[in-house]
Amino acid sequence: MAFLVIIVYYIKYIFGIMGLVCIKSVVAKYDFKVIHRK
């Protein structure tokens, strides 16, 4: 049972990192477009 909890926690941690990276890349692209317009 504890093993399953560890696996679930690990998956959530990985998805959390992936989510942050995706958000940062989207924000970076948006900032790049805004800077280019000016």
PDB file of N, CA, C, O and CB in Angstrom:
ATOM      1  N   MET A   1       0.838  -1.205   0.000  1.00  0.00           N
ATOM      2  CA  MET A   1       0.000   0.000   0.000  1.00  0.00           C
ATOM      3  C   MET A   1       0.874   1.256   0.000  1.00  0.00           C
ATOM      4  O   MET A   1       0.638   2.188  -0.769  1.00  0.00           O
ATOM      5  CB  MET A   1      -0.949   0.006   1.227  1.00  0.00           C
ATOM      6  N   ALA A   2       1.884   1.266   0.872  1.00  0.00           N
ATOM      7  CA  ALA A   2       2.776   2.427   0.936  1.00  0.00           C
ATOM      8  C   ALA A   2       3.505   2.616  -0.397  1.00  0.00           C
ATOM      9  O   ALA A   2       3.788   3.741  -0.811  1.00  0.00           O
ATOM     10  CB  ALA A   2       3.797   2.265   2.087  1.00  0.00           C
ATOM     11  N   PHE A   3       3.803   1.496  -1.059  1.00  0.00           N
ATOM     12  CA  PHE A   3       4.502   1.556  -2.346  1.00  0.00           C
ATOM     13  C   PHE A   3       3.652   2.291  -3.374  1.00  0.00           C
ATOM     14  O   PHE A   3       4.163   3.099  -4.149  1.00  0.00           O
ATOM     15  CB  PHE A   3       4.844   0.137  -2.851  1.00  0.00           C
ATOM     16  N   LEU A   4       2.334   2.003  -3.378  1.00  0.00           N
ATOM     17  CA  LEU A   4       1.420   2.669  -4.321  1.00  0.00           C
ATOM     18  C   LEU A   4       1.374   4.167  -4.044  1.00  0.00           C
ATOM     19  O   LEU A   4       1.377   4.975  -4.973  1.00  0.00           O
ATOM     20  CB  LEU A   4      -0.005   2.066  -4.226  1.00  0.00           C
ATOM     21  N   VAL A   5       1.333   4.534  -2.777  1.00  0.00           N
ATOM     22  CA  VAL A   5       1.298   5.956  -2.399  1.00  0.00           C
ATOM     23  C   VAL A   5       2.542   6.662  -2.921  1.00  0.00           C
ATOM     24  O   VAL A   5       2.455   7.772  -3.446  1.00  0.00           O
ATOM     25  CB  VAL A   5       1.192   6.119  -0.858  1.00  0.00           C
ATOM     26  N   ILE A   6       3.697   6.022  -2.777  1.00  0.00           N
ATOM     27  CA  ILE A   6       4.956   6.609  -3.256  1.00  0.00           C
ATOM     28  C   ILE A   6       4.909   6.796  -4.771  1.00  0.00           C
ATOM     29  O   ILE A   6       5.336   7.832  -5.279  1.00  0.00           O
ATOM     30  CB  ILE A   6       6.162   5.717  -2.863  1.00  0.00           C
ATOM     31  N   ILE A   7       4.393   5.799  -5.497  1.00  0.00           N
ATOM     32  CA  ILE A   7       4.316   5.893  -6.963  1.00  0.00           C
ATOM     33  C   ILE A   7       3.402   7.051  -7.370  1.00  0.00           C
ATOM     34  O   ILE A   7       3.753   7.849  -8.239  1.00  0.00           O
ATOM     35  CB  ILE A   7       3.799   4.559  -7.573  1.00  0.00           C
ATOM     36  N   VAL A   8       2.230   7.136  -6.736  1.00  0.00           N
ATOM     37  CA  VAL A   8       1.274   8.212  -7.060  1.00  0.00           C
ATOM     38  C   VAL A   8       1.910   9.573  -6.786  1.00  0.00           C
ATOM     39  O   VAL A   8       1.796  10.488  -7.602  1.00  0.00           O
ATOM     40  CB  VAL A   8      -0.042   8.054  -6.235  1.00  0.00           C
ATOM     41  N   TYR A   9       2.582   9.711  -5.636  1.00  0.00           N
ATOM     42  CA  TYR A   9       3.232  10.970  -5.270  1.00  0.00           C
ATOM     43  C   TYR A   9       4.309  11.338  -6.290  1.00  0.00           C
ATOM     44  O   TYR A   9       4.439  12.500  -6.677  1.00  0.00           O
ATOM     45  CB  TYR A   9       3.845  10.870  -3.859  1.00  0.00           C
ATOM     46  N   TYR A  10       5.081  10.336  -6.721  1.00  0.00           N
ATOM     47  CA  TYR A  10       6.149  10.549  -7.699  1.00  0.00           C
ATOM     48  C   TYR A  10       5.575  11.020  -9.032  1.00  0.00           C
ATOM     49  O   TYR A  10       6.113  11.932  -9.658  1.00  0.00           O
ATOM     50  CB  TYR A  10       6.964   9.259  -7.897  1.00  0.00           C
ATOM     51  N   ILE A  11       4.462  10.384  -9.469  1.00  0.00           N
ATOM     52  CA  ILE A  11       3.817  10.770 -10.735  1.00  0.00           C
ATOM     53  C   ILE A  11       3.307  12.208 -10.641  1.00  0.00           C
ATOM     54  O   ILE A  11       3.494  13.000 -11.565  1.00  0.00           O
ATOM     55  CB  ILE A  11       2.644   9.800 -11.080  1.00  0.00           C
ATOM     56  N   LYS A  12       2.664  12.542  -9.523  1.00  0.00           N
ATOM     57  CA  LYS A  12       2.155  13.910  -9.342  1.00  0.00           C
ATOM     58  C   LYS A  12       3.308  14.911  -9.391  1.00  0.00           C
ATOM     59  O   LYS A  12       3.181  15.977  -9.992  1.00  0.00           O
ATOM     60  CB  LYS A  12       1.386  14.039  -7.996  1.00  0.00           C
ATOM     61  N   TYR A  13       4.435  14.571  -8.758  1.00  0.00           N
ATOM     62  CA  TYR A  13       5.609  15.443  -8.731  1.00  0.00           C
ATOM     63  C   TYR A  13       6.132  15.688 -10.144  1.00  0.00           C
ATOM     64  O   TYR A  13       6.441  16.822 -10.508  1.00  0.00           O
ATOM     65  CB  TYR A  13       6.715  14.830  -7.852  1.00  0.00           C
ATOM     66  N   ILE A  14       6.231  14.607 -10.949  1.00  0.00           N
ATOM     67  CA  ILE A  14       6.721  14.724 -12.330  1.00  0.00           C
ATOM     68  C   ILE A  14       5.763  15.583 -13.159  1.00  0.00           C
ATOM     69  O   ILE A  14       6.196  16.466 -13.899  1.00  0.00           O
ATOM     70  CB  ILE A  14       6.881  13.318 -12.977  1.00  0.00           C
ATOM     71  N   PHE A  15       4.441  15.314 -13.027  1.00  0.00           N
ATOM     72  CA  PHE A  15       3.463  16.095 -13.787  1.00  0.00           C
ATOM     73  C   PHE A  15       3.492  17.558 -13.358  1.00  0.00           C
ATOM     74  O   PHE A  15       3.299  18.449 -14.185  1.00  0.00           O
ATOM     75  CB  PHE A  15       2.047  15.516 -13.603  1.00  0.00           C
ATOM     76  N   GLY A  16       3.730  17.814 -12.076  1.00  0.00           N
ATOM     77  CA  GLY A  16       3.812  19.186 -11.578  1.00  0.00           C
ATOM     78  C   GLY A  16       4.979  19.924 -12.229  1.00  0.00           C
ATOM     79  O   GLY A  16       4.833  21.076 -12.636  1.00  0.00           O
ATOM     80  N   ILE A  17       6.131  19.270 -12.329  1.00  0.00           N
ATOM     81  CA  ILE A  17       7.309  19.869 -12.972  1.00  0.00           C
ATOM     82  C   ILE A  17       7.019  20.118 -14.452  1.00  0.00           C
ATOM     83  O   ILE A  17       7.335  21.186 -14.977  1.00  0.00           O
ATOM     84  CB  ILE A  17       8.558  18.949 -12.810  1.00  0.00           C
ATOM     85  N   MET A  18       6.415  19.130 -15.127  1.00  0.00           N
ATOM     86  CA  MET A  18       6.090  19.279 -16.549  1.00  0.00           C
ATOM     87  C   MET A  18       5.132  20.448 -16.745  1.00  0.00           C
ATOM     88  O   MET A  18       5.277  21.221 -17.692  1.00  0.00           O
ATOM     89  CB  MET A  18       5.470  17.974 -17.112  1.00  0.00           C
ATOM     90  N   GLY A  19       4.154  20.579 -15.851  1.00  0.00           N
ATOM     91  CA  GLY A  19       3.188  21.673 -15.936  1.00  0.00           C
ATOM     92  C   GLY A  19       3.876  23.025 -15.798  1.00  0.00           C
ATOM     93  O   GLY A  19       3.582  23.954 -16.551  1.00  0.00           O
ATOM     94  N   LEU A  20       4.790  23.137 -14.838  1.00  0.00           N
ATOM     95  CA  LEU A  20       5.518  24.391 -14.645  1.00  0.00           C
ATOM     96  C   LEU A  20       6.348  24.733 -15.873  1.00  0.00           C
ATOM     97  O   LEU A  20       6.388  25.889 -16.293  1.00  0.00           O
ATOM     98  CB  LEU A  20       6.420  24.304 -13.409  1.00  0.00           C
ATOM     99  N   VAL A  21       7.007  23.738 -16.450  1.00  0.00           N
ATOM    100  CA  VAL A  21       7.833  23.964 -17.645  1.00  0.00           C
ATOM    101  C   VAL A  21       6.956  24.438 -18.799  1.00  0.00           C
ATOM    102  O   VAL A  21       7.329  25.358 -19.528  1.00  0.00           O
ATOM    103  CB  VAL A  21       8.598  22.669 -18.043  1.00  0.00           C
ATOM    104  N   CYS A  22       5.787  23.808 -18.967  1.00  0.00           N
ATOM    105  CA  CYS A  22       4.869  24.197 -20.048  1.00  0.00           C
ATOM    106  C   CYS A  22       4.402  25.628 -19.850  1.00  0.00           C
ATOM    107  O   CYS A  22       4.383  26.408 -20.802  1.00  0.00           O
ATOM    108  CB  CYS A  22       3.653  23.244 -20.109  1.00  0.00           C
ATOM    109  N   ILE A  23       4.024  25.985 -18.622  1.00  0.00           N
ATOM    110  CA  ILE A  23       3.555  27.344 -18.332  1.00  0.00           C
ATOM    111  C   ILE A  23       4.675  28.348 -18.603  1.00  0.00           C
ATOM    112  O   ILE A  23       4.430  29.396 -19.201  1.00  0.00           O
ATOM    113  CB  ILE A  23       3.069  27.457 -16.860  1.00  0.00           C
ATOM    114  N   LYS A  24       5.890  28.043 -18.174  1.00  0.00           N
ATOM    115  CA  LYS A  24       7.021  28.951 -18.394  1.00  0.00           C
ATOM    116  C   LYS A  24       7.289  29.144 -19.882  1.00  0.00           C
ATOM    117  O   LYS A  24       7.560  30.263 -20.316  1.00  0.00           O
ATOM    118  CB  LYS A  24       8.279  28.416 -17.700  1.00  0.00           C
ATOM    119  N   SER A  25       7.217  28.068 -20.672  1.00  0.00           N
ATOM    120  CA  SER A  25       7.474  28.167 -22.110  1.00  0.00           C
ATOM    121  C   SER A  25       6.392  29.004 -22.776  1.00  0.00           C
ATOM    122  O   SER A  25       6.694  29.806 -23.661  1.00  0.00           O
ATOM    123  CB  SER A  25       7.541  26.765 -22.754  1.00  0.00           C
ATOM    124  N   VAL A  26       5.132  28.833 -22.367  1.00  0.00           N
ATOM    125  CA  VAL A  26       4.026  29.618 -22.941  1.00  0.00           C
ATOM    126  C   VAL A  26       4.217  31.091 -22.593  1.00  0.00           C
ATOM    127  O   VAL A  26       4.061  31.958 -23.453  1.00  0.00           O
ATOM    128  CB  VAL A  26       2.643  29.107 -22.419  1.00  0.00           C
ATOM    129  N   VAL A  27       4.553  31.375 -21.337  1.00  0.00           N
ATOM    130  CA  VAL A  27       4.770  32.765 -20.905  1.00  0.00           C
ATOM    131  C   VAL A  27       5.943  33.373 -21.672  1.00  0.00           C
ATOM    132  O   VAL A  27       5.881  34.530 -22.090  1.00  0.00           O
ATOM    133  CB  VAL A  27       5.034  32.834 -19.372  1.00  0.00           C
ATOM    134  N   ALA A  28       7.006  32.599 -21.857  1.00  0.00           N
ATOM    135  CA  ALA A  28       8.181  33.089 -22.587  1.00  0.00           C
ATOM    136  C   ALA A  28       7.803  33.432 -24.023  1.00  0.00           C
ATOM    137  O   ALA A  28       8.220  34.469 -24.538  1.00  0.00           O
ATOM    138  CB  ALA A  28       9.317  32.037 -22.568  1.00  0.00           C
ATOM    139  N   LYS A  29       7.013  32.571 -24.680  1.00  0.00           N
ATOM    140  CA  LYS A  29       6.577  32.840 -26.054  1.00  0.00           C
ATOM    141  C   LYS A  29       5.727  34.101 -26.097  1.00  0.00           C
ATOM    142  O   LYS A  29       5.886  34.924 -26.998  1.00  0.00           O
ATOM    143  CB  LYS A  29       5.787  31.642 -26.625  1.00  0.00           C
ATOM    144  N   TYR A  30       4.816  34.263 -25.122  1.00  0.00           N
ATOM    145  CA  TYR A  30       3.942  35.435 -25.083  1.00  0.00           C
ATOM    146  C   TYR A  30       4.777  36.703 -24.878  1.00  0.00           C
ATOM    147  O   TYR A  30       4.568  37.700 -25.569  1.00  0.00           O
ATOM    148  CB  TYR A  30       2.883  35.291 -23.955  1.00  0.00           C
ATOM    149  N   ASP A  31       5.716  36.668 -23.936  1.00  0.00           N
ATOM    150  CA  ASP A  31       6.598  37.812 -23.689  1.00  0.00           C
ATOM    151  C   ASP A  31       7.390  38.150 -24.948  1.00  0.00           C
ATOM    152  O   ASP A  31       7.576  39.325 -25.265  1.00  0.00           O
ATOM    153  CB  ASP A  31       7.558  37.518 -22.514  1.00  0.00           C
ATOM    154  N   PHE A  32       7.856  37.133 -25.664  1.00  0.00           N
ATOM    155  CA  PHE A  32       8.630  37.343 -26.892  1.00  0.00           C
ATOM    156  C   PHE A  32       7.783  38.083 -27.922  1.00  0.00           C
ATOM    157  O   PHE A  32       8.272  39.004 -28.577  1.00  0.00           O
ATOM    158  CB  PHE A  32       9.123  35.991 -27.469  1.00  0.00           C
ATOM    159  N   LYS A  33       6.508  37.686 -28.072  1.00  0.00           N
ATOM    160  CA  LYS A  33       5.606  38.344 -29.025  1.00  0.00           C
ATOM    161  C   LYS A  33       5.363  39.794 -28.621  1.00  0.00           C
ATOM    162  O   LYS A  33       5.393  40.692 -29.462  1.00  0.00           O
ATOM    163  CB  LYS A  33       4.266  37.587 -29.116  1.00  0.00           C
ATOM    164  N   VAL A  34       5.122  40.019 -27.330  1.00  0.00           N
ATOM    165  CA  VAL A  34       4.863  41.378 -26.833  1.00  0.00           C
ATOM    166  C   VAL A  34       6.076  42.267 -27.092  1.00  0.00           C
ATOM    167  O   VAL A  34       5.929  43.406 -27.536  1.00  0.00           O
ATOM    168  CB  VAL A  34       4.523  41.357 -25.316  1.00  0.00           C
ATOM    169  N   ILE A  35       7.265  41.754 -26.817  1.00  0.00           N
ATOM    170  CA  ILE A  35       8.497  42.527 -27.029  1.00  0.00           C
ATOM    171  C   ILE A  35       8.667  42.823 -28.517  1.00  0.00           C
ATOM    172  O   ILE A  35       9.079  43.922 -28.888  1.00  0.00           O
ATOM    173  CB  ILE A  35       9.739  41.757 -26.481  1.00  0.00           C
ATOM    174  N   HIS A  36       8.351  41.844 -29.372  1.00  0.00           N
ATOM    175  CA  HIS A  36       8.496  42.036 -30.816  1.00  0.00           C
ATOM    176  C   HIS A  36       7.550  43.111 -31.342  1.00  0.00           C
ATOM    177  O   HIS A  36       7.906  43.846 -32.264  1.00  0.00           O
ATOM    178  CB  HIS A  36       8.244  40.723 -31.548  1.00  0.00           C
ATOM    179  N   ARG A  37       6.353  43.214 -30.772  1.00  0.00           N
ATOM    180  CA  ARG A  37       5.383  44.221 -31.224  1.00  0.00           C
ATOM    181  C   ARG A  37       5.901  45.624 -30.954  1.00  0.00           C
ATOM    182  O   ARG A  37       5.714  46.530 -31.766  1.00  0.00           O
ATOM    183  CB  ARG A  37       4.024  44.018 -30.530  1.00  0.00           C
ATOM    184  N   LYS A  38       6.555  45.801 -29.808  1.00  0.00           N
ATOM    185  CA  LYS A  38       7.083  47.125 -29.442  1.00  0.00           C
ATOM    186  C   LYS A  38       8.285  47.439 -30.328  1.00  0.00           C
ATOM    187  O   LYS A  38       8.889  48.504 -30.194  1.00  0.00           O
ATOM    188  CB  LYS A  38       7.483  47.178 -27.926  1.00  0.00           C
TER     189      LYS A  38
END
